[in-house]
């Protein structure tokens, strides 16, 4: 073989050896920085350069990788060089550079330099192009690997959220916020829900979470309102830069924010809320891939939440159906049996000659009548409330006021209440019940309270009684005056009777049915 052939084979074999080294690094270590350093070090050695520099920009334009290798750090190179990772001034002398392309798009530059003015040859340029292509492949593969790993982590998080939602975990929203904060590398993540014309920070995870969780604020003009209205995610480089924002960031005085993503929690019919993912002012912006994966995760979480709500609705329907069945059984069987027992006792008492025995049996019959009334009340409580019904409205008021009373009121709802009550009458009766029970809670110090509402075809009477100390100073009776005016406007009346010595107060509010 001639000397010329040896000269051609030598660089070729060196290039093959460098390629094997780089491939070995790719197989052993998927760390992109190490692979790029191997590429630059091989280039410096093959091109007999003093320095080699590889700079790679991220998709958002920021510096992703910067590798500088001096000849002294490469085996066989000129002594005295040291590797560096911090950008510096370009070395003097001859230099040569080519772009590094990732998926056909230039994302960086690979260059070599010599301290003397010896020019680089065409072979050196071809070598540089080969190494730049190799670097591009390494960068693309590393990005694909990182993206695949991240997608796997997001998928695992989505599976975890779905599993816990369907298991009935009540902390699902917090889990969603926590997992998004971890996977997206955010400083603060919140779940924001619309409440009337306001927005509520239902859950906050991360920095300053305790300062913002539970806060309500006006929805108008905010980023979340924009996403709620349009159903599209927003990704901003700087949320506090007015030129970049299609709305205002809430709680700006409480939280310092730079890059931000506002993602919709999409339901079947509308947007349920937003997921606000934030980084500090000094952090890198979120990439398009970050937004894509977080949005997909948010959509999966929304579907899981809707499935859980649908299951709870189904369970509520089954519960209501079961309660309706119990109510029917109470009405059709228990009440009839108790009523029949009362008739038998009455018939037996009519045949007795002993006055004491007759009196005792009559008391039993009275107790059975009272039990029937209480069973009827229980039946109405078991049945789903009918919208606009008097019974349902009264039961709602009692449930509302009961915590302030400290005792469970004894209820007696009798007669065709729902058939005779108009919407206006329902409003008056509930006002009477609420005011009377609130007065008992505030002033009576009662240990027992009874509420009776009795209706006939031509009159309705509300009676509230307690065993307390009375309604107190007459200066506090403006509420009772209002109730009296309601009765008189219907040609009815209201009477309040107090018996301080015996204890207790009774309010009777009665109006005719027209």
C-alpha positions as CSV (number, residue, x, y, z in Angstrom):
1,X,0.0,0.0,0.0
2,X,1.3,3.4,-0.9
3,X,2.1,6.2,1.6
4,X,-0.8,8.3,0.1
5,X,-3.2,5.5,0.8
6,X,-2.0,5.3,4.4
7,X,-2.6,9.0,4.7
8,X,-6.2,8.6,3.6
9,X,-6.9,5.5,5.7
10,X,-5.4,7.1,8.9
11,X,-7.9,9.9,9.3
12,X,-10.7,7.6,8.2
13,X,-9.8,5.1,10.9
14,X,-9.5,7.9,13.4
15,X,-13.0,9.1,12.4
16,X,-14.4,5.6,12.8
17,X,-12.7,5.3,16.2
18,X,-14.2,8.6,17.3
19,X,-17.7,7.4,16.1
20,X,-17.3,4.2,18.1
21,X,-16.5,6.2,21.2
22,X,-19.5,8.5,20.7
23,X,-21.8,5.5,20.1
24,X,-20.4,3.9,23.2
25,X,-21.2,7.0,25.2
26,X,-24.7,6.9,23.8
27,X,-25.1,3.3,24.8
28,X,-23.8,3.6,28.3
29,X,-24.9,7.1,29.3
30,X,-27.8,9.0,27.9
31,X,-26.6,12.2,29.6
32,X,-26.6,14.7,26.7
33,X,-23.8,16.9,28.1
34,X,-21.4,13.9,28.3
35,X,-22.2,12.8,24.7
36,X,-21.7,16.3,23.4
37,X,-18.4,16.6,25.2
38,X,-17.3,13.4,23.5
39,X,-18.2,14.8,20.1
40,X,-16.3,18.1,20.7
41,X,-13.3,16.3,22.2
42,X,-13.1,14.0,19.2
43,X,-13.4,16.9,16.8
44,X,-10.6,18.8,18.5
45,X,-8.3,15.8,18.2
46,X,-9.2,14.9,14.6
47,X,-9.0,18.5,13.4
48,X,-5.8,19.3,15.3
49,X,-7.6,22.3,16.8
50,X,-6.8,24.2,19.9
51,X,-10.4,24.7,21.0
52,X,-13.8,23.3,20.1
53,X,-17.1,24.9,21.1
54,X,-20.7,23.6,20.8
55,X,-23.6,25.8,21.7
56,X,-27.2,24.5,21.5
57,X,-30.4,26.6,22.0
58,X,-33.5,25.1,23.6
59,X,-36.8,25.2,21.8
60,X,-37.8,28.4,23.6
61,X,-34.5,30.2,22.5
62,X,-32.7,29.9,25.8
63,X,-29.2,28.3,26.0
64,X,-29.7,24.6,26.6
65,X,-26.1,23.2,26.2
66,X,-22.7,24.9,26.0
67,X,-19.6,22.7,25.8
68,X,-16.0,24.0,25.3
69,X,-13.1,21.6,25.1
70,X,-9.5,22.7,24.9
71,X,-6.8,20.6,23.3
72,X,-5.0,20.0,26.6
73,X,-7.9,18.1,27.9
74,X,-7.9,15.6,24.9
75,X,-5.5,12.6,25.0
76,X,-2.7,13.4,22.5
77,X,-3.6,17.1,22.3
78,X,-1.4,20.1,23.0
79,X,-0.8,20.5,26.8
80,X,-2.1,23.4,28.7
81,X,-5.8,23.4,27.7
82,X,-8.6,22.9,30.2
83,X,-12.3,22.0,29.6
84,X,-14.9,24.7,30.3
85,X,-18.7,24.9,30.5
86,X,-19.1,28.7,30.7
87,X,-19.3,30.8,27.5
88,X,-16.2,32.9,26.9
89,X,-14.6,35.0,24.2
90,X,-13.9,33.3,20.9
91,X,-10.2,32.4,20.8
92,X,-8.0,34.3,18.2
93,X,-6.6,32.8,15.0
94,X,-8.2,30.6,12.4
95,X,-11.7,29.3,13.1
96,X,-14.4,27.2,11.4
97,X,-18.0,26.7,12.3
98,X,-21.1,24.9,11.0
99,X,-24.8,24.9,12.2
100,X,-26.1,22.0,14.3
101,X,-29.5,20.9,13.0
102,X,-32.1,19.2,15.0
103,X,-35.0,17.6,12.9
104,X,-34.0,19.8,10.0
105,X,-33.9,23.1,12.0
106,X,-30.7,24.8,13.1
107,X,-30.6,24.9,16.9
108,X,-26.9,25.7,17.5
109,X,-23.4,25.9,16.2
110,X,-20.3,23.7,16.3
111,X,-16.9,25.4,15.8
112,X,-13.2,24.8,16.1
113,X,-10.3,27.3,16.4
114,X,-6.6,27.4,16.2
115,X,-4.3,29.8,17.9
116,X,-2.2,30.2,14.8
117,X,-3.3,31.5,11.4
118,X,-3.0,28.1,9.7
119,X,-6.2,27.7,7.7
120,X,-8.6,24.8,8.0
121,X,-8.9,22.6,5.0
122,X,-11.9,21.3,3.1
123,X,-11.4,18.0,4.8
124,X,-11.6,19.8,8.2
125,X,-14.9,21.4,7.1
126,X,-16.3,18.0,6.0
127,X,-15.2,16.5,9.4
128,X,-16.9,19.4,11.2
129,X,-20.1,18.8,9.2
130,X,-20.0,15.1,10.1
131,X,-19.6,15.9,13.8
132,X,-22.3,18.5,13.7
133,X,-24.7,16.0,12.1
134,X,-23.7,13.5,14.9
135,X,-24.4,16.2,17.5
136,X,-27.8,16.9,15.9
137,X,-28.7,13.2,16.1
138,X,-27.5,13.0,19.7
139,X,-29.5,16.1,20.7
140,X,-32.6,14.9,18.9
141,X,-32.4,11.5,20.5
142,X,-31.8,13.0,23.9
143,X,-34.9,15.2,23.5
144,X,-37.0,12.3,22.3
145,X,-35.8,10.2,25.2
146,X,-36.5,13.0,27.7
147,X,-39.9,13.6,26.1
148,X,-40.8,9.9,26.2
149,X,-39.7,9.7,29.9
150,X,-41.8,12.7,30.8
151,X,-44.8,11.4,28.9
152,X,-44.5,8.2,30.8
153,X,-44.4,10.1,34.1
154,X,-47.4,12.2,33.1
155,X,-49.3,9.0,32.1
156,X,-48.5,7.3,35.4
157,X,-49.7,10.4,37.3
158,X,-52.9,10.4,35.2
159,X,-53.5,6.8,36.0
160,X,-52.9,7.5,39.7
161,X,-55.4,10.4,39.7
162,X,-58.0,8.3,37.9
163,X,-57.6,5.4,40.3
164,X,-57.9,7.6,43.4
165,X,-60.9,9.5,42.0
166,X,-62.8,6.4,41.2
167,X,-61.9,5.0,44.6
168,X,-63.7,8.0,46.2
169,X,-60.7,9.9,47.3
170,X,-61.9,13.4,48.5
171,X,-58.4,14.9,48.0
172,X,-58.3,14.5,44.3
173,X,-57.9,18.2,43.4
174,X,-55.0,18.5,45.7
175,X,-53.4,15.4,44.2
176,X,-53.8,16.9,40.7
177,X,-52.2,20.2,41.8
178,X,-49.3,18.4,43.6
179,X,-48.5,16.1,40.7
180,X,-48.6,18.9,38.1
181,X,-46.3,21.0,40.3
182,X,-43.8,18.1,40.5
183,X,-43.9,17.1,36.8
184,X,-44.0,20.6,35.3
185,X,-41.3,21.8,37.7
186,X,-43.5,24.7,38.8
187,X,-43.1,26.8,42.0
188,X,-46.8,27.1,42.6
189,X,-49.8,25.3,41.1
190,X,-53.4,26.2,41.9
191,X,-56.8,24.8,41.0
192,X,-59.2,27.7,40.3
193,X,-63.0,27.1,40.3
194,X,-65.8,29.6,39.2
195,X,-68.2,30.5,42.1
196,X,-71.0,32.8,40.9
197,X,-69.2,35.9,39.4
198,X,-66.0,35.2,41.3
199,X,-63.1,32.7,41.2
200,X,-62.0,30.6,44.1
201,X,-58.5,29.2,44.6
202,X,-59.8,25.8,45.7
203,X,-56.4,24.2,46.1
204,X,-52.8,25.6,46.1
205,X,-49.6,23.6,46.1
206,X,-46.1,25.0,46.4
207,X,-44.5,28.4,47.3
208,X,-46.9,30.8,49.0
209,X,-49.7,28.2,48.9
210,X,-50.9,29.1,52.4
211,X,-51.4,32.7,51.3
212,X,-53.5,32.1,48.3
213,X,-55.5,28.9,49.0
214,X,-59.2,29.7,49.7
215,X,-58.9,33.3,48.4
216,X,-61.8,34.6,46.2
217,X,-61.3,37.3,43.6
218,X,-63.2,38.9,40.8
219,X,-63.2,36.9,37.6
220,X,-63.5,39.8,35.2
221,X,-60.4,40.4,33.1
222,X,-58.3,37.6,34.5
223,X,-56.4,34.9,32.7
224,X,-58.6,32.2,34.2
225,X,-61.7,33.9,33.0
226,X,-60.2,34.0,29.5
227,X,-59.5,30.3,29.6
228,X,-62.9,29.5,31.1
229,X,-64.6,31.4,28.3
230,X,-62.6,30.0,25.4
231,X,-61.6,26.6,26.7
232,X,-58.0,27.0,25.3
233,X,-54.8,26.8,27.3
234,X,-52.6,29.8,27.7
235,X,-48.8,29.8,27.9
236,X,-46.9,33.0,28.8
237,X,-43.2,33.8,29.1
238,X,-43.9,36.4,31.7
239,X,-47.3,36.8,33.3
240,X,-46.4,40.2,34.8
241,X,-45.3,41.8,31.5
242,X,-48.4,43.6,30.2
243,X,-47.3,43.3,26.6
244,X,-47.5,39.5,26.8
245,X,-50.7,39.1,28.7
246,X,-54.3,38.8,27.4
247,X,-55.7,39.5,30.9
248,X,-54.4,40.1,34.4
249,X,-52.8,37.7,36.8
250,X,-54.7,37.4,40.0
251,X,-53.1,38.1,43.5
252,X,-50.1,39.8,41.9
253,X,-49.4,41.4,45.3
254,X,-49.2,38.0,46.9
255,X,-47.2,36.0,44.4
256,X,-44.2,36.8,42.2
257,X,-44.7,35.1,38.9
258,X,-42.7,34.8,35.7
259,X,-43.6,32.0,33.2
260,X,-47.1,30.7,33.6
261,X,-49.6,28.2,32.1
262,X,-53.3,28.4,32.5
263,X,-55.0,25.2,31.5
264,X,-58.7,24.4,31.2
265,X,-60.3,21.6,33.2
266,X,-62.7,20.6,30.4
267,X,-66.0,19.0,31.2
268,X,-68.5,17.4,28.8
269,X,-70.5,20.6,28.4
270,X,-68.4,23.4,29.8
271,X,-65.1,24.3,31.4
272,X,-65.1,23.2,35.1
273,X,-62.2,25.3,36.2
274,X,-58.6,26.1,35.5
275,X,-55.2,24.7,36.4
276,X,-52.7,27.6,36.9
277,X,-49.1,26.5,36.8
278,X,-46.5,29.1,37.7
279,X,-42.7,29.5,37.9
280,X,-40.8,32.3,39.5
281,X,-39.5,35.4,37.5
282,X,-36.0,33.8,37.3
283,X,-37.1,30.5,35.8
284,X,-37.1,29.2,32.3
285,X,-40.4,29.5,30.3
286,X,-42.7,26.5,29.9
287,X,-42.2,24.7,26.6
288,X,-44.9,23.7,24.1
289,X,-44.3,20.1,25.2
290,X,-44.8,21.1,28.8
291,X,-48.2,22.7,27.9
292,X,-49.2,19.8,25.8
293,X,-48.5,17.1,28.5
294,X,-50.0,19.2,31.3
295,X,-53.2,19.9,29.2
296,X,-53.6,16.2,28.4
297,X,-53.2,15.4,32.1
298,X,-55.7,18.1,33.1
299,X,-58.2,16.7,30.6
300,X,-57.8,13.2,32.0
301,X,-58.3,14.5,35.5
302,X,-61.4,16.3,34.4
303,X,-62.9,13.2,32.9
304,X,-62.1,11.2,36.0
305,X,-63.8,13.9,38.2
306,X,-66.9,13.8,36.0
307,X,-67.0,10.0,36.2
308,X,-66.8,10.2,40.0
309,X,-69.5,12.8,40.1
310,X,-71.7,10.7,37.9
311,X,-71.2,7.8,40.1
312,X,-72.1,9.8,43.2
313,X,-75.2,11.1,41.5
314,X,-76.2,7.5,40.7
315,X,-75.6,6.6,44.3
316,X,-77.7,9.5,45.5
317,X,-80.5,8.4,43.1
318,X,-80.3,4.9,44.5
319,X,-80.4,6.3,48.1
320,X,-83.4,8.5,47.3
321,X,-85.2,5.5,45.7
322,X,-84.5,3.4,48.8
323,X,-85.7,6.2,51.1
324,X,-88.9,6.5,49.0
325,X,-89.5,2.8,49.3
326,X,-89.1,3.0,53.1
327,X,-91.5,6.0,53.2
328,X,-94.0,4.0,51.2
329,X,-93.7,1.0,53.6
330,X,-94.1,3.3,56.6
331,X,-97.2,4.8,55.0
332,X,-98.8,1.7,53.6
333,X,-98.0,-0.7,56.4
334,X,-96.7,0.8,59.7
335,X,-99.1,3.7,59.9
336,X,-102.1,1.4,59.0
337,X,-101.0,-1.2,61.6
338,X,-100.6,1.4,64.3
339,X,-104.0,3.0,63.4
340,X,-105.6,-0.5,63.5
341,X,-104.1,-1.1,66.9
342,X,-105.5,2.2,68.1
343,X,-109.0,1.2,66.9
344,X,-108.8,-2.1,68.7
345,X,-107.7,-0.4,71.9
346,X,-110.6,2.1,71.6
347,X,-113.1,-0.7,71.0
348,X,-111.7,-2.5,74.0
349,X,-111.9,0.6,76.2
350,X,-115.6,1.1,75.3
351,X,-116.4,-2.3,76.8
352,X,-114.6,-1.7,80.1
353,X,-116.3,-0.6,83.3
354,X,-113.2,0.4,85.2
355,X,-112.6,4.2,84.8
356,X,-108.9,3.9,85.5
357,X,-108.4,1.3,82.9
358,X,-110.4,3.3,80.3
359,X,-108.3,6.4,81.1
360,X,-105.1,4.4,80.7
361,X,-106.2,3.0,77.3
362,X,-107.3,6.4,76.1
363,X,-103.8,7.7,76.9
364,X,-102.3,4.8,74.9
365,X,-104.6,5.8,71.9
366,X,-103.4,9.4,72.2
367,X,-99.8,8.2,72.2
368,X,-100.4,6.1,69.1
369,X,-102.0,9.2,67.4
370,X,-98.9,11.1,68.3
371,X,-96.7,8.3,66.9
372,X,-98.6,8.4,63.6
373,X,-98.0,12.1,63.3
374,X,-94.3,11.7,63.9
375,X,-94.1,8.8,61.4
376,X,-95.7,11.1,58.8
377,X,-93.1,13.7,59.5
378,X,-90.4,11.1,59.0
379,X,-92.0,10.0,55.8
380,X,-91.9,13.6,54.4
381,X,-88.3,13.9,55.5
382,X,-87.4,10.6,53.8
383,X,-89.0,11.7,50.5
384,X,-87.2,14.0,48.1
385,X,-88.4,17.5,48.6
386,X,-90.8,18.8,45.9
387,X,-89.6,22.1,44.5
388,X,-91.9,24.9,45.9
389,X,-93.6,22.6,48.4
390,X,-94.5,24.0,51.9
391,X,-93.3,20.9,53.7
392,X,-89.9,20.8,51.9
393,X,-89.4,24.5,52.5
394,X,-90.2,24.2,56.2
395,X,-87.9,21.2,56.6
396,X,-85.1,23.2,54.9
397,X,-85.6,26.1,57.4
398,X,-85.5,23.7,60.4
399,X,-82.3,22.1,59.1
400,X,-80.8,25.6,58.6
401,X,-81.6,26.9,62.1
402,X,-81.2,23.7,64.1
403,X,-77.5,24.1,64.9
404,X,-78.2,27.4,66.7
405,X,-81.0,25.8,68.7
406,X,-78.8,23.1,70.2
407,X,-81.8,20.7,70.3
408,X,-83.9,18.9,67.6
409,X,-87.3,20.6,67.3
410,X,-90.3,18.3,67.6
411,X,-92.2,18.6,64.3
412,X,-95.9,18.1,63.6
413,X,-96.9,18.8,60.0
414,X,-100.6,18.0,59.6
415,X,-103.2,18.4,56.9
416,X,-103.2,19.2,53.2
417,X,-100.3,21.6,53.5
418,X,-98.9,21.4,50.0
419,X,-102.3,21.4,48.3
420,X,-103.5,24.7,50.0
421,X,-100.1,26.6,50.0
422,X,-99.4,29.1,47.3
423,X,-95.9,30.3,46.6
424,X,-96.6,33.5,48.5
425,X,-98.0,31.6,51.5
426,X,-94.9,29.3,51.4
427,X,-92.7,32.4,51.7
428,X,-94.7,33.8,54.6
429,X,-94.8,30.5,56.5
430,X,-91.0,29.9,56.1
431,X,-90.4,33.5,57.3
432,X,-92.5,32.9,60.4
433,X,-90.8,29.6,61.1
434,X,-87.3,31.0,60.7
435,X,-87.9,34.1,62.8
436,X,-89.6,32.2,65.6
437,X,-86.9,29.5,65.8
438,X,-84.1,32.2,65.6
439,X,-85.7,34.0,68.5
440,X,-85.8,30.8,70.5
441,X,-82.1,30.2,69.7
442,X,-81.1,33.7,70.7
443,X,-83.2,34.5,73.7
444,X,-85.1,31.5,75.1
445,X,-82.3,29.3,76.5
446,X,-84.8,26.4,75.8
447,X,-84.2,22.7,76.3
448,X,-87.2,21.7,74.2
449,X,-88.8,23.2,71.1
450,X,-91.9,22.2,69.2
451,X,-93.1,23.3,65.8
452,X,-96.6,22.5,64.6
453,X,-98.1,23.5,61.2
454,X,-101.7,22.5,60.8
455,X,-103.8,23.1,57.7
456,X,-107.5,22.6,56.8
457,X,-109.2,23.5,53.6
458,X,-109.9,27.1,55.0
459,X,-107.2,27.9,57.6
460,X,-103.5,27.4,58.3
461,X,-101.9,27.7,61.7
462,X,-98.2,27.8,62.7
463,X,-97.4,27.1,66.4
464,X,-93.9,27.4,67.9
465,X,-93.5,26.7,71.6
466,X,-90.5,26.3,73.9
467,X,-89.7,25.8,77.6
468,X,-87.3,28.8,77.8
469,X,-87.3,32.1,79.5
470,X,-89.2,34.2,76.9
471,X,-88.4,36.5,74.0
472,X,-86.8,39.2,76.2
473,X,-86.9,43.0,75.9
474,X,-89.7,44.5,73.8
475,X,-87.1,46.6,72.0
476,X,-86.0,43.5,70.3
477,X,-89.4,42.6,68.8
478,X,-89.2,44.2,65.3
479,X,-89.0,40.7,63.8
480,X,-92.2,39.7,65.6
481,X,-93.9,42.9,64.4
482,X,-93.0,41.9,60.9
483,X,-94.6,38.5,61.4
484,X,-97.7,40.1,62.8
485,X,-97.9,42.4,59.7
486,X,-97.7,39.3,57.4
487,X,-100.6,37.7,59.3
488,X,-102.7,40.9,59.2
489,X,-102.1,41.4,55.5
490,X,-103.8,38.0,55.0
491,X,-106.6,38.9,57.4
492,X,-105.1,36.6,60.0
493,X,-103.5,37.1,63.4
494,X,-100.5,36.4,65.6
495,X,-100.4,35.8,69.3
496,X,-97.3,35.4,71.5
497,X,-98.0,34.1,75.0
498,X,-95.3,34.0,77.7
499,X,-95.6,32.2,81.1
500,X,-92.5,33.3,83.0
501,X,-93.5,31.5,86.2
502,X,-94.2,28.2,84.5
503,X,-91.5,28.7,81.8
504,X,-91.9,28.8,78.1
505,X,-93.3,30.9,75.2
506,X,-95.8,30.0,72.6
507,X,-96.3,31.8,69.2
508,X,-99.4,31.1,67.2
509,X,-99.6,32.5,63.7
510,X,-102.8,31.8,61.8
511,X,-104.3,32.9,58.5
512,X,-107.3,32.0,56.4
513,X,-106.9,30.0,53.2
514,X,-108.6,31.8,50.3
